[in-house]
Amino acid sequence: MGEKSAERADAAGERAAPVEGPRPLEKVKYPMRYRVLRAVRVEDASPSVRRVVCAEQGERIDSRGLVGEYVRVVIPPEGSRVLPEPELKGEKPVWPKPSPPTRKYTVRRYDPESGELEINVVLHEQGRGAAWARALEPGDPVHVLGPKAGYRIDDGYDFYLLAGDETGLPGMARWLESMPRGARGRAVLEVPSLRSRQPIDAPEGVSVEWVVREGAASPLAEAVVAGGVPEGEVFMWLAGESGAIRPLRAWMRQELGLAKGHGYSSGYWKLKEK
Ligand SMILES: Cc1cc2nc3c(=O)[nH]c(=O)nc-3n(C[C@H](O)[C@H](O)[C@H](O)COP(=O)(O)OP(=O)(O)OC[C@H]3O[C@@H](n4cnc5c(N)ncnc54)[C@H](O)[C@@H]3O)c2cc1C
C-alpha cells in the first residue's frame, strides 16, 4: 500500500478516516452518434499502419479525450469507396440488407477546433477494414458511429503499466500524451519490425519499450513480466491480440493482485489458426 492508503484525520480532526487510494476506472457513456466525415489525409504512420485523418463540417463528433474512445467505421461494399445512404431512425442509421460490416478503430487524436479525427489502421494481410484503409483516398466519405464511451482513469496511481500491439498503440499513445507529466510507468509495445515504431510523447518517467514479433509467438507477455512487479498503486492497461493478452491478464490478477477497476484488458482482435 502506498502513502495514499495510510490513515489521516478527517476534516473535523477528531477521528481517523481511511485515505482513499486512486478511484477505480469509470466508464463514461456518450449519446449514440452517426456522422459522415471526409478523409482529409491518408498517409503511412509506419510501414504497417495507415493514418486516416478525417474531418467534419459543422457539428462535431462527441470525443471527450477519455482513454479508450473508439469509433466504428462502416465499411462500403467491396470494390467501392462509397456507402449507400442509410435510413435514419433517430440517430441510428439503418442500411438495406445485407448490412455493411463495421470495424472498431481507436481515436488516436481529436481536435475540437478543426473537427479533425485521426484513426490508425493496421494494414494486415486480409480483412475488410484493412482493405478499406488501403484503398481510401483524400476526399472519400468516412462513415463513423460513435465514439460511444471512454474511460476516466485516476491520475493518482504510482505506476502505469501499459502493454499491447499496434491495434492498442493508438489508444495508449493518446493516453500517454495526455498523462500528467510527472506520471511514472512503462509502456511495452509489440510491432512487426523496428521500422514500425512510432513517436510517442510520453511523460519522462514512463519508459516506452518496443518488442518485435518474430513468427507466431508474441513476445509481449515475456517482456512485460521481465520488468517485474512495480511498487505502489499500479494501474494496468492491456489491448492487443487476444492470445497475447491472456497470460498478462492472469499475471495482472495473480502477481500484481489488481482489484477490479484498477486494470483494463481487452482482446482487440483474434489470430486465426492457419
Ligand atoms: C476497442 C477496440 C479498438 C480497436 N482499435 C484499433 C485501432 O485503433 N487500429 C486497428 O488497426 N485496430 C483496432 N482494433 C482492432 C480491429 O477492430 C480488428 O483488428 C479488426 O478485426 C480489423 O478488421 P479487418 O476487417 O481488417 O479484419 P477481420 O475481417 O476482422 O479479420 C480478417 C483476418 O485478419 C486477421 N486480423 C484481424 N486484425 C488483425 C491485425 N491487427 N493484425 C493481424 N491480423 C489481423 C484476423 O485474425 C482474421 O484472420 C480495435 C478493436 C477494438 C475492440
The ligand as a Tripos MOL2 file, in Angstrom:
@<TRIPOS>MOLECULE
LIG
   53    58     1     0     0
SMALL
NO_CHARGES

@<TRIPOS>ATOM
      1 C1        -11.9910   -1.3000  -28.7480 C.3       1 LIG1
      2 C2        -11.1730   -1.6580  -29.9760 C.ar      1 LIG1
      3 C3        -10.3350   -0.7110  -30.5340 C.ar      1 LIG1
      4 C4         -9.5570   -1.0360  -31.6550 C.ar      1 LIG1
      5 N1         -8.7260   -0.0950  -32.1890 N.ar      1 LIG1
      6 C5         -7.9950   -0.3960  -33.2910 C.ar      1 LIG1
      7 C6         -7.1270    0.5830  -33.9030 C.ar      1 LIG1
      8 O1         -7.0470    1.7240  -33.4600 O.2       1 LIG1
      9 N2         -6.4420    0.1980  -35.0100 N.ar      1 LIG1
     10 C7         -6.5340   -1.0570  -35.5580 C.ar      1 LIG1
     11 O2         -5.8880   -1.3280  -36.5790 O.2       1 LIG1
     12 N3         -7.3300   -1.9910  -34.9880 N.ar      1 LIG1
     13 C8         -8.0500   -1.6780  -33.8970 C.ar      1 LIG1
     14 N4         -8.8670   -2.6270  -33.3300 N.ar      1 LIG1
     15 C9         -8.8490   -3.9660  -33.9070 C.3       1 LIG1
     16 C10        -9.6850   -4.0690  -35.1520 C.3       1 LIG1
     17 O3        -11.0210   -3.6940  -34.8800 O.3       1 LIG1
     18 C11        -9.5960   -5.5240  -35.6450 C.3       1 LIG1
     19 O4         -8.2660   -5.8590  -35.9460 O.3       1 LIG1
     20 C12       -10.4680   -5.8310  -36.8240 C.3       1 LIG1
     21 O5        -10.6860   -7.2130  -36.8270 O.3       1 LIG1
     22 C13        -9.8590   -5.4580  -38.1550 C.3       1 LIG1
     23 O6        -10.7940   -5.7510  -39.1630 O.3       1 LIG1
     24 P1        -10.3790   -6.3290  -40.5670 P.3       1 LIG1
     25 O7        -11.6000   -6.2350  -41.4140 O.co2     1 LIG1
     26 O8         -9.1430   -5.6350  -41.0590 O.co2     1 LIG1
     27 O9        -10.0330   -7.8350  -40.2910 O.3       1 LIG1
     28 P2        -11.0640   -9.0300  -39.9500 P.3       1 LIG1
     29 O10       -12.0390   -9.2330  -41.0650 O.co2     1 LIG1
     30 O11       -11.6640   -8.7790  -38.6140 O.co2     1 LIG1
     31 O12       -10.1030  -10.2680  -39.8600 O.3       1 LIG1
     32 C14        -9.6080  -10.9360  -41.0400 C.3       1 LIG1
     33 C15        -8.3920  -11.7500  -40.6750 C.3       1 LIG1
     34 O13        -7.3400  -10.8650  -40.3110 O.3       1 LIG1
     35 C16        -6.8380  -11.1650  -39.0240 C.3       1 LIG1
     36 N5         -6.6020   -9.8830  -38.3360 N.ar      1 LIG1
     37 C17        -7.5300   -9.0060  -37.8490 C.ar      1 LIG1
     38 N6         -6.9100   -7.9450  -37.2920 N.ar      1 LIG1
     39 C18        -5.5760   -8.1590  -37.4290 C.ar      1 LIG1
     40 C19        -4.4190   -7.4340  -37.0570 C.ar      1 LIG1
     41 N7         -4.4770   -6.2430  -36.4280 N.pl3     1 LIG1
     42 N8         -3.2040   -7.9410  -37.3580 N.ar      1 LIG1
     43 C20        -3.0790   -9.1170  -38.0000 C.ar      1 LIG1
     44 N9         -4.1510   -9.8670  -38.3830 N.ar      1 LIG1
     45 C21        -5.3700   -9.3890  -38.0990 C.ar      1 LIG1
     46 C22        -7.9170  -11.9980  -38.3310 C.3       1 LIG1
     47 O14        -7.3190  -12.9220  -37.4570 O.3       1 LIG1
     48 C23        -8.5970  -12.6880  -39.4780 C.3       1 LIG1
     49 O15        -7.9460  -13.8940  -39.7900 O.3       1 LIG1
     50 C24        -9.6500   -2.3260  -32.2200 C.ar      1 LIG1
     51 C25       -10.5170   -3.2770  -31.6520 C.ar      1 LIG1
     52 C26       -11.2580   -2.9430  -30.5370 C.ar      1 LIG1
     53 C27       -12.1560   -3.9940  -29.9250 C.3       1 LIG1
@<TRIPOS>BOND
     1     1     2 1
     2     2     3 ar
     3     2    52 ar
     4     3     4 ar
     5     4     5 ar
     6     4    50 ar
     7     5     6 ar
     8     6     7 ar
     9     6    13 1
    10     7     8 2
    11     7     9 ar
    12     9    10 ar
    13    10    11 2
    14    10    12 ar
    15    12    13 ar
    16    13    14 ar
    17    14    15 1
    18    14    50 ar
    19    15    16 1
    20    16    17 1
    21    16    18 1
    22    18    19 1
    23    18    20 1
    24    20    21 1
    25    20    22 1
    26    22    23 1
    27    23    24 1
    28    24    25 2
    29    24    26 1
    30    24    27 1
    31    27    28 1
    32    28    29 2
    33    28    30 1
    34    28    31 1
    35    31    32 1
    36    32    33 1
    37    33    34 1
    38    33    48 1
    39    34    35 1
    40    35    36 1
    41    35    46 1
    42    36    37 ar
    43    36    45 ar
    44    37    38 ar
    45    38    39 ar
    46    39    40 ar
    47    39    45 ar
    48    40    41 1
    49    40    42 ar
    50    42    43 ar
    51    43    44 ar
    52    44    45 ar
    53    46    47 1
    54    46    48 1
    55    48    49 1
    56    50    51 ar
    57    51    52 ar
    58    52    53 1
@<TRIPOS>SUBSTRUCTURE
     1 LIG1         1 GROUP 0 **** ****
